[in-house]
């Protein structure tokens, strides 16, 4: 699915007391695909911004009241920031100076352009600030959603003796600024632990940016992490903000850190050492302030011995090493997690299910859980969809107490197909009743039934 931000035209608000300047900018930006609204005073611009959001603001600092000091424009920047903390502001003046630029930035502007402007620079600054503003907006929206999700789901479930050292470590290290390397088998909750550390740190109001290193091709790694400038390579049609820039002031979580290309490890090491980097294709050094969390299920020592991972990079990443035990070693945490997943999946799928039968609980305890917590969640969701009564029995769990290498969990499509078949069978082919039980409309059920036979 495309981001709606990428398909609509950006809305730009311009304020300048010179009509010719506004019209010149309108023509320039309209030709580049922007929607432009011009105003002769900051007050009119602010009134418009209060009525509807904008993607960026381009405003003069000097107006007829005072043509040299920039006071009226600087005051407008502060007024905007009093009710709008996110819309990028780019200020411009024919009487530009470093001091005036610094003051504008201090009051909340993102960048500064001097008149007469260079069209290429104006467009570059504007596109960069719009992209950064949209990225920050998306990150903050995700943070709000994740924080709400955390509040609903509660704290990390872990009361077993095997989990107690990890829980105590999280409580101690979360408020610090230390980099943390989280290790453990796949599916044991490393991502959730990283999020908990961020939520309990002083950076919790800033971005939590997640990068799955294993999903990044080596050819795009540098661009994704550090960003690039227009023209850096064939398809670089615009400036792009990297993950380090997006996470500035917050936390950057690198999952599957052992997958980082050897050729890029030196650049990552440099950022960890001095917080400096350059976008791909640019010689301009930028600074970033991020707390680094990393995770892996690989044997890092073996990767170092094989020459695939730098030992000095490991030393920077694992100021604190936090190891999570596999689910099979966590005793009654298996039951606690199963009850939690039962409530969660039953609520989401509109099923009325109360608990597990004693034989089902015994099966949960007996199973070795090679996929850890992720597999447990998947098994409980499948049981919620397939259960015939209010209590989950062993047959609903479909666990093989001795899983083989060839066995695999059912896919979501397979689960959905089986749930539909059972619901239709229970209601003797009555599609309306089956749809009501599944919590979907009749037309939606027909579409899903058509998909299963394709």
Helices and strands as residue ranges (DSSP letters): G 4-6, E 11-15, H 19-30, E 35-39, H 42-51, E 56-60, H 71-83, E 88-93, H 98-106, E 111-114, H 119-153, H 161-173, E 180-183, H 190-199, E 208-212, G 213-215, H 218-226, H 243-246, E 251-255, G 257-259, G 262-264, H 265-274, E 276-278, E 285-287, E 291-296, H 300-305, H 311-317, E 320-323, G 327-329, H 333-348, E 355-356, H 358-366, H 372-386, E 391-392, H 394-397, H 412-426, H 431-438, H 442-453
